[in-house]
């Protein structure tokens, strides 16, 4: 099982209001589902947030907190919260140190030729998620991580391309595994 390093845990993220807090405070008291979004104008990220919203009650019942981190400015983060109606904490990491520390990928230019990227784009557009102006680093990919208070990470999904995020079923399977281990 992967673990979050001490160096990663002590990295700081910014609130949409511009305040700062240490990453480790997000999982100090309860398991945390940490979602790294590509950038705040990303059509895939808005689609992912809409999908995630469907399982928030399940995560809450399981005692799992949720936090989202992007990489634009605090002002961009505020606009993202307003646009998506986000109901969970959102933070930003403009320098992308958290992304690097958790191993989030940055694709090569050849990735733009990947047909799976284009299929993901068509899927998102068919669901009403159109690309917006880039607000952050467009070349940064995201990820989804389940982090426990002891800094262990029983679930880690690092995106290979835009629109590559785990299904709600796989996230809930990871959470149920935690419940089974605790029983």
C-alpha positions as CSV (number, residue, x, y, z in Angstrom):
1,X,0.0,0.0,0.0
2,X,1.3,3.5,-0.9
3,X,1.9,6.1,1.8
4,X,1.9,9.8,1.7
5,X,5.4,11.0,2.6
6,X,6.1,13.4,5.4
7,X,7.3,16.0,2.9
8,X,4.1,15.7,0.9
9,X,1.9,15.9,4.1
10,X,3.5,19.2,5.1
11,X,2.9,20.9,1.7
12,X,0.5,23.9,1.9
13,X,-2.6,24.5,-0.2
14,X,-4.6,27.7,-0.5
15,X,-8.2,28.3,0.3
16,X,-10.3,30.2,-2.3
17,X,-10.1,33.1,0.1
18,X,-6.3,33.0,0.0
19,X,-5.6,31.4,3.4
20,X,-3.1,28.6,3.7
21,X,-3.2,25.2,5.4
22,X,-1.0,22.1,5.6
23,X,-2.2,19.2,3.4
24,X,-2.0,16.7,6.3
25,X,-4.7,18.6,8.2
26,X,-7.2,17.4,5.6
27,X,-6.9,13.7,6.7
28,X,-5.8,14.1,10.3
29,X,-9.2,13.2,11.8
30,X,-10.9,11.0,9.1
31,X,-10.2,9.2,5.9
32,X,-10.1,11.7,3.0
33,X,-10.9,11.3,-0.7
34,X,-8.6,13.8,-2.3
35,X,-9.4,14.8,-5.8
36,X,-6.8,16.6,-7.9
37,X,-8.6,18.4,-10.9
38,X,-6.7,19.4,-14.0
39,X,-7.6,23.1,-14.1
40,X,-10.6,25.1,-13.2
41,X,-11.8,25.5,-16.9
42,X,-11.6,21.8,-17.6
43,X,-14.7,20.2,-19.0
44,X,-13.7,16.8,-17.7
45,X,-13.3,18.2,-14.2
46,X,-16.8,19.6,-14.1
47,X,-18.1,16.3,-15.4
48,X,-16.1,14.5,-12.7
49,X,-17.4,16.8,-9.9
50,X,-21.0,16.1,-11.1
51,X,-20.4,12.4,-11.0
52,X,-18.7,12.6,-7.6
53,X,-21.7,14.6,-6.2
54,X,-23.8,11.5,-6.6
55,X,-21.8,9.5,-4.0
56,X,-21.2,12.2,-1.5
57,X,-24.0,10.9,0.8
58,X,-22.4,7.4,0.7
59,X,-18.9,8.8,1.5
60,X,-20.4,10.9,4.4
61,X,-22.1,7.8,5.8
62,X,-18.8,5.9,5.6
63,X,-17.0,8.7,7.5
64,X,-14.9,9.7,4.5
65,X,-14.2,13.4,4.0
66,X,-13.8,14.8,0.5
67,X,-11.5,17.7,-0.6
68,X,-10.7,18.9,-4.1
69,X,-7.5,20.6,-5.1
70,X,-6.9,22.5,-8.4
71,X,-3.9,24.5,-9.6
72,X,-5.2,27.9,-10.6
73,X,-5.3,31.1,-8.5
74,X,-7.6,31.5,-5.5
75,X,-9.8,33.7,-7.6
76,X,-10.2,31.0,-10.2
77,X,-11.0,28.5,-7.4
78,X,-13.8,30.8,-6.1
79,X,-15.3,31.0,-9.6
80,X,-15.1,27.2,-9.9
81,X,-17.0,26.8,-6.6
82,X,-19.7,29.2,-7.8
83,X,-20.0,27.5,-11.2
84,X,-20.1,23.9,-10.0
85,X,-22.1,24.5,-6.8
86,X,-19.3,22.6,-5.1
87,X,-20.4,21.3,-1.7
88,X,-17.0,20.1,-0.4
89,X,-13.9,22.0,0.4
90,X,-11.8,23.3,-2.5
91,X,-8.2,24.3,-2.3
92,X,-5.7,25.4,-4.8
93,X,-2.0,24.7,-5.4
94,X,-0.8,27.1,-8.1
95,X,2.8,25.8,-8.0
96,X,1.5,22.2,-8.4
97,X,3.8,20.8,-5.7
98,X,1.0,18.6,-4.4
99,X,0.5,17.2,-7.9
100,X,4.2,16.4,-8.3
101,X,4.4,14.9,-4.8
102,X,1.4,12.6,-5.4
103,X,2.7,11.6,-8.8
104,X,0.1,13.2,-11.0
105,X,1.1,13.0,-14.6
106,X,1.8,15.6,-17.3
107,X,1.2,14.2,-20.8
108,X,3.5,14.7,-23.8
109,X,2.3,16.6,-26.9
110,X,1.7,13.2,-28.5
111,X,-1.1,12.6,-26.0
112,X,-3.2,15.0,-28.0
113,X,-3.4,12.3,-30.7
114,X,-4.7,9.7,-28.3
115,X,-8.2,8.7,-29.6
116,X,-9.3,8.0,-26.0
117,X,-8.8,11.7,-25.2
118,X,-11.1,12.6,-28.0
119,X,-13.7,10.0,-27.0
120,X,-13.6,11.4,-23.5
121,X,-14.1,14.9,-24.9
122,X,-17.1,13.7,-26.9
123,X,-18.6,12.0,-23.9
124,X,-18.2,15.1,-21.8
125,X,-19.7,17.3,-24.5
126,X,-22.6,14.9,-24.9
127,X,-23.4,15.4,-21.2
128,X,-23.3,19.2,-21.6
129,X,-19.7,19.8,-20.3
130,X,-18.0,22.1,-22.8
131,X,-14.4,23.3,-22.4
132,X,-14.0,26.7,-20.8
133,X,-11.0,29.1,-20.8
134,X,-8.0,27.4,-19.3
135,X,-7.7,28.4,-15.6
136,X,-4.5,26.8,-14.3
137,X,-2.1,24.5,-16.0
138,X,-3.8,22.8,-19.0
139,X,-1.0,20.2,-19.3
140,X,-1.5,19.0,-15.7
141,X,-3.5,15.8,-15.2
142,X,-5.4,14.9,-12.1
143,X,-5.9,12.0,-9.7
144,X,-8.0,10.6,-7.0
145,X,-6.5,9.4,-3.7
146,X,-8.0,7.8,-0.6
147,X,-5.8,8.8,2.3
148,X,-6.2,7.5,5.9
149,X,-5.2,9.4,9.1
150,X,-2.0,7.3,9.3
151,X,-1.0,8.7,5.9
152,X,-1.5,5.3,4.2
153,X,-3.1,5.4,0.8
154,X,-5.2,2.3,0.0
155,X,-6.5,3.8,-3.3
156,X,-4.7,5.9,-5.8
157,X,-5.8,6.7,-9.4
158,X,-3.5,8.9,-11.5
159,X,-5.1,10.1,-14.7
160,X,-3.4,9.0,-18.0
161,X,-5.3,11.6,-20.1
162,X,-7.9,14.2,-19.8
163,X,-11.2,12.7,-18.8
164,X,-9.6,9.6,-17.2
165,X,-11.0,9.5,-13.7
166,X,-12.1,6.5,-11.6
167,X,-15.8,5.4,-11.6
168,X,-17.9,6.0,-8.6
169,X,-18.1,2.2,-8.2
170,X,-14.4,1.9,-7.9
171,X,-14.2,4.7,-5.3
172,X,-17.0,3.1,-3.3
173,X,-15.3,-0.3,-3.5
174,X,-12.2,1.2,-2.0
175,X,-14.3,2.8,0.8
176,X,-16.1,-0.5,1.5
177,X,-12.7,-2.2,1.7
178,X,-11.9,0.2,4.6
179,X,-15.1,-0.7,6.3
180,X,-14.4,-4.4,6.0
181,X,-10.9,-3.9,7.4
182,X,-12.3,-2.0,10.4
183,X,-14.9,-4.7,11.1
